[in-house]
Structure formats: structure tokens, C-alpha cells
Amino acid sequence: MFGFVAYQLWGTGIETARAQNQLESEFDAQLAGAPSVLAPDFVPGENSTTDPAPATPGAAEPADADASAPALEPTEQPGASAPVPIAEQNIPMLDNGDALARLEIPRLGRSDIVVAGVTTGDLKRGPGHFPDTPLPGQLGNAAVAGHRTTYGAPFFNVDDLQIGDDLIATTLNGQFTYRVTGSEIVPANRYDVVATADPSKATLTLISCHPKYTAQQRIVIYSELVSSESAPVGEPIINYGRPAEPDDGLGDSDIAAELPAEDVSGSGTDTASGSESSTAVGTPNLDGSVTGNLNDITVVDEPDTLEAGQVSSDIVDAFSDGWFSDPGANSQVGLWGIVLALVGMAAFAVSRKFRRDWAGALVGLMPFAITLYFFFQNVNRLLPPNL
């Protein structure tokens, strides 16, 4: 049992580290081949946008923030008169688990590749982007979830972030600097924190479990784009331009009935997202995905919006799966359990033959440790992702 706890806290990081190394190489290769993105009618020093105010409405200041620190004053900075149209952005055709962006958090000393999607498998590879929110660097609220104690724990010390700290997101459209404006501890069913409160602003929200080692609540970090330190902001796109799946449409859930009354009323951050809906037009594959290029992406005139208190059924909670959520692991648990028992019996037989306990331990220790790792890996697939 102690070994399994150790695997949970550190062993899962091995899997994530391998995935991150692969994603880093893939993302760097994509960056090298990405063309420059220019904003329409961009005139440095003439067009202006307002940089972030000191706090997001409804967001509380982090508990460890320095209360004596001066408040950030909104300042007018040069910017673009209009966001970059979707057709002129570098938007690759992504599958869940693919590299989406690099997220750097200087205060925490973190630099992680953010992947597309927030399923259990996606979050094992790194922080995950909610598909039904805009991309980092686009208008609207880009939301990212990450583990706090397992799988590399990318958001382990996210509660150390203070107002004014930078979050730097690098995408194929450039580098975007966000400034932390506040934080909030919310119940696990506060799904509305991923919605866009103001479609005219570019914001980035980080979400993880709270407190550490538990999943009782969620910690939410709010930040706003600093236009003067960022590439031109783009028009929003959801689901990476992929066609919506039958259970992936916005506003099609009944979650409003589950939210607190104050959230259903339309106050706070549960307002319409204003995100542009898009459909990828290309060649359908056998697995149902669609391949194509940037010119294959078209924008539907009517934007997908989030009704008050409602969100897409795909973004309710990145950590909501319960016990035995991956039944496919049952056979693997049984298989590796049998192999583990066989290794143990073989080591015991060696000890009996040579009448030396150390002989069996010497022969069986390494095979036992390797088999135990894979046994733990599959047992872990049966546990809730928030543990």
C-alpha cells in the first residue's frame, strides 16, 4: 500500500514526463513551421486596448497575496483595432491529447505543454485545455485544468500565485502574456467558471483540485491578457474547428438545475461566452475525425453561447470521473497481478533451492519491481482521476 501511494505521488510523473518530452518536440517542430500572424489594421501606438484591471469580478485575492502590494492600475496600451480572423490564424487540426500550447508560470518555475482536451487520458499527458472554450490568445475565456498531486502535478503550487504574476502562453499564433487578477475557491460543481464573462476580453483561467491531496473543491486562478506584451489577439474558435459530436453541443445540458441559485440567475461568470462556432470541412477519416488545412475552416454566422447556468456536457468537470471509470483496466489488472504472483513464486523457489533468502531476492527484485509498476499503473486506471 505504501508502494502504491508512492506510485501515485511520483510514479505517475514518469508517464507524464515521457509524454511531455514527446509533446515538447512535436510542439517545437510545429512552431518552427508556423507562419507569422498579423492583426488587421494594426498601427503601433495608435489603436489602444485596456490592459487588465486589478481583479476579476467575483474573484477573491489569493490567500497568500501581499496585502500591502500596490494595486495594478489599468493602463492604455497599443493594440489592434480588430482581432485576427479565424481564417488567418494558425489553427491545426487537433485530436485530444495533442500539443496545443506551452504554458509558462515563472513564479512556480513551471513550463508545461498544454494538450487538447480534459479527459482522464488527456490530463495524464499534461495540463488540458477545455475544448469548448477559446484557445489561449483568442477573445473569450480560455480554460486549462491540471493535476495538483499526481501525473507531474503541474499545478501543485498554483495557490502560491499572486495578483500581478504572469502566465505566458505560447501558441502557433505567437506568445501571449496574461496577468493574474485574482483567485477563488469554489465547489466542485461550479462549472460556470470556464464560461466567458466578457467576450470582448481575452482571459485565461487555471483550474485544479483543492485542497491538495483532495478533490473536495476547486481552486480557480483568473488572469487577463496584457496586450502590450502579447501577439495580436484572435477571434475565438471552439473545439479546435472540429465538428461537434452529438453530446458535445453547447447549451445542451441540464446542469443549470444542479448549480446554486445565484449561478443560475446569470450573475457572475455564467454569462454567454460569445465564442464563435466553427466547423472543419475536410476529408472524414474512418475513426470519425476530419483532416484538412487552415483553409478548410469556416465560421458559422450564429455564435455558440452558454446560457445562464449552463455549460457543454463535455466541460462539466475535468476531475469528475468516479471509481472504476476505466473498466478496460480490469483485464490488465488481472494479467499483471498473475505475472506479479508468478515472479514472487519464482523468487521463493530460488530461495528454497539455494537455501538463501538473499538469492531469491537478488533474482526476483528487479522483475518484481518492474511488474509491480505496471500493476500499479493499471490499478490506477480504476481510481477517480482526482486522487
N, C-alpha and C positions, 0 to 999 in steps of 0.2 A: 504493500500500500504506500509506503514511503517512496518506493521507486516510482510508482505511478504519479504521485504528487510531483516528484522531481521532473518526470517526463512532461507533465502538464506545464510547469513553470519554465523549463529550459529546453526540454527535448523537442517541444513543438517549434521552438525557434529555429531548429536545424532545418526543418522543412521550409519554413518561411524564408530563411537566409538563402537557401538554394534557389527558391523561386525569385527572390529579389535580385539575385545576381543575373539570372536569365533575363528578367524583365528590364534590368538596367541596360544590358547590352542591346536588347531589342529597341528600347526607347531611344538610346543614343543614336542608333542607326537611323531611326525614323527622323530624329531631329536634324541629323546631317543632311537628309534629303528633302527637308521641308522648305518650300519657298517662303519668301518674306510676305507678311500680311500687312497691308497698308489701309488706314482708315480713309473713307471717302471725305473729300473736302477738309483734309487736316491742314490747319495753318498754325504752326507752333506760336504760342504766345497770344493768339487772338481768340480762339474758341476756349471756353472755360467750363469746367465742371467743378462741383464742390466735393472736396475730399471728406473722409468720414468724420462724423461728429463723435464726441467722446463716448457715447454709449448707445446701444441699440435699445429701442423701446421694449420694455418688459424684461430686459436682461439685467441680471444683478452683477455687480462688480465681483471679480474673483475674491475668495476669502483671504488670500494671502497678498492681495494687491496693496501697494503702499498708499495709504490714505492721504499722506502728505504730498504725494506727487501732483504736479500741476495738471489740470485738465487739458485735454487736447482741444485746441480751437479750430473750428472749420476754416479752411483757407481756400481761396480761389486758385486753381492751378490750370495750366494749359491742358487742353484735351481735344477730343474730336467732336465735331458738330453732330455726327451721326455714327451709330455703331456699324461695325463691319458686317455687311450682309452675309448670311449663311453660305451662299454660293461662292463667296470669295475667301472663306476660311478654310484652314486645313483640318478637315474632319474625316478621319479614317473610318472605315467600316470595322467596327469593333464587335468582338464576341465577349461574353462575360469572362473575366479573368485576364483580359488583355491589358497591356500597359496603356494608361490614359494620360498621366501627368506625373511630374516629380514634385513632391511637397517637401519643402524645407522649413524647419522650425528652429531658427537659430538659438533661441533661449534654451530649448531642450536638447540641442545638439543632434537633431534628427534630420535625416534625408531619406525619404522613402518613395518608392514608385507606387502611385495610386492606380488601382486596377478598376476596370469597368464592372459594376455590379456589387451587390452586398449580400449575396447568398453565403451560406456557411463555407462552401468551397472557395469563393472569391476572397473572403477575409482571411483565409489561411495563407494567401499569397501576399497580402499587404493591406493597407487601408483601402476601403472600397467606396466608389462613388455611386450615389443613388441614381439609377438610370433616368428616373422621371424628374430630375432636377437639371438645370442648365449646367454646362461644362464650366470649369474654372476659366475666368477671363471673359465670360459672357454676362449679359444683363440677367438679373434674377439671382436667386439663392442657390449656389452650388453646395451640395451637402455631401460630407465624407464621413464614414464611420470607420472605426478601427478598434482592435482589441486593446485591452488595458493590462492584461496579465499573462496572456498566452500568445502563441504564434508571433514571437518577436516583440510583443507588447509595444507597438508603435506609439500608442497614446498613454503610456504608463504614467508619465508625469504631466499630463495635459492640464491638471489642476494648478500647476505652477505658472501657467501663462498669466500675464498681467495686461491690463489695459495699455495699449501703445506698443505691444510686442508685434513683430512682423511675422506673417505667414507668407512664404514665397512659393507660388505655384508656377511651374514651367510646363507649357503645353506646346503642341506643334504650331500654335499661333503666337508664341512669344512668352515672355516672363511677366508675371503679374504679382504685385506686392499687395497683400491685404494687411490691415492693421486691426488688431484685436480691440473690440469696443465693449466687451462685457462677457459675462458667462451666466449660466443658470443651471440649477439642479432641478430636474423635472421628473414626474412619474414615468414609468416605463411605457405607459400608453399615450404619452403626449406626442403623437405622430406629427402634429402640425408644425413642429419646429423645423421641418425640412421644407415647408412651403415658402413661397416668395412673398414677403410682406410689401415690397415696393418694386415693381417691375422696371422702374427707371434706374435702379441702383444695381451694382454688381457686388454681391456679398458672398462670403464663404463661411459655412457652418461646420464645425467638427463635433462629432457625437461619439460618446463611448459610455461604458458602464460605470456606475458609481454606487457606493464607494468601491475602492479597489478590492478585488477578490470576491465581489458580489455582483449581482445583477438587479438589485432592488430598485435602483433609479437610473437616470441617465444624466451625464454631465454634458452640457452644450456650450460650446465656445463660439461666440459671434465675432465676425470681422467684416470690414468693408474695404473695397478696393481703393488704393491710393493711385489715382490716375496719373499723377506726375511722375510716378516711379514704375509705371507699367506700360506694356504694349497696348495698342488700341483695343478697346473693349468690343466684343462682337454681339450680334443678335443671338438670342438663345435658341437652342435646339434640345429636344428631349429624346431619350432612348437611342442616342447616337445616330439618328436618322434611320433606325431600323423600323420596319412595320410593327405596329403594336400587336401583341399577341392577344388572344381572346380575353385573358384575365389580366391584361396589362393596361387597360384604358384608364384615363384619369376620370375621377369623379364617379367611378362605378362601384365604390364600396359603401358599406353601411356603417362605417366606423364612426360617423357623427353621433350615433346613439351611444357609443362607448366612451366618448370624450366628456370631460367635465362641462357643466353648463356654460361656464364662462368662455370655453373654447368654441362651442357651437354658435355662440352669439355673433361671431365674426370679429371679435375684438382680438387684439394682439397680432400674432403671426400666422393666423389661419386664413388670411385673405387670399384672393385669387392670385395665382402665380404669374399669370400673364405670359407664360413661356410659349414660344412659337412651336406649333406642332409640325412635324416633318415626316416625310415618307421616303424611304430609299427605294429608288427604281432601278432594278438591275436584273441579273440572272439568278433565279432561285436555285438553291442547292438542294440535294436530297435530304439534308438534315433540317430543312426549313429556313436556313439563313439566306441572306441575299448578298451577293457580291456586286460590286460596282465601283465607280470612282466619284470624285467630288462633283462632277457634272451631272451625276445621276440623282443628286439630292434635290428635291423640290419642297417648297414650303406651302402648306395648306393655308388658305386665307384665314380660316377660323382658328384662333389660338386655343390650345388646350388649357383649361384653367382648373384650379382647385376650388370647389365650392367651400363655403364656410364649414369648418369642422371635418372636411373630407380630404382624403388623400388617395393615391393609387393603391390598389391592393398589394402591389409589389414593394412599396416603401413603408409599410406599417412599422416594422422594427427589424433592424439587421440582426438582432440577437434573440429573436422570439421563438425559434425552434425549441421544442421540448425534448424530453428523453426519447431515445430510440428513433430519432428523426431521420436516421440513415439506415433503414433495415437491410440494405445491401451489405452492411458490415457484419451481419450475423454469421454468415458462412465463413468470412475471413477470420473472425474471432475464433470460431471453432477450429479452423485449419491451423492457425498459428498456435492455438492452445495445445493441439495434439503434437505439433512439432516441438513445442516447449517441453512437454512431458517426455517425449522421446529423447531429447537431448539430456534431460535430467536423469532418466533411467540409464542412458549410455554412460554418463559420468559416474553414476553409482556403481555400474558394473565394472568399470575400470578400477574404481577404488577397491572393490571386493577382490578383483583378480590379483592386484598387487599388494593388497592389504595395507594400503596407504591412502588416507583421505586426501592428501595433497595431490596425489596422482590424478584422481578423478577431477578435482578442482582445476588442475592445470590443463587437462584436456578439454573439460566442458565449459570453463568460464567464458571464453570468448564467443563460442557458438551460442551459449545460453544468453549472453548479453545482447547479441545481435537479434536473436529470435524474440527476446523479450521486448526489444524496441518496436518491432513490427506488430507484436501482440498488443502492446500499449497503443500504438498508432490506430489500430482498428477498434479497440475498445473505446478510444476517444471519440470515434465517429458516432457512437451511440449516445454520447452525452450532449446536453444542451451546449450550444456554441458560446454561451456567456459565462461558462465556468472557467 
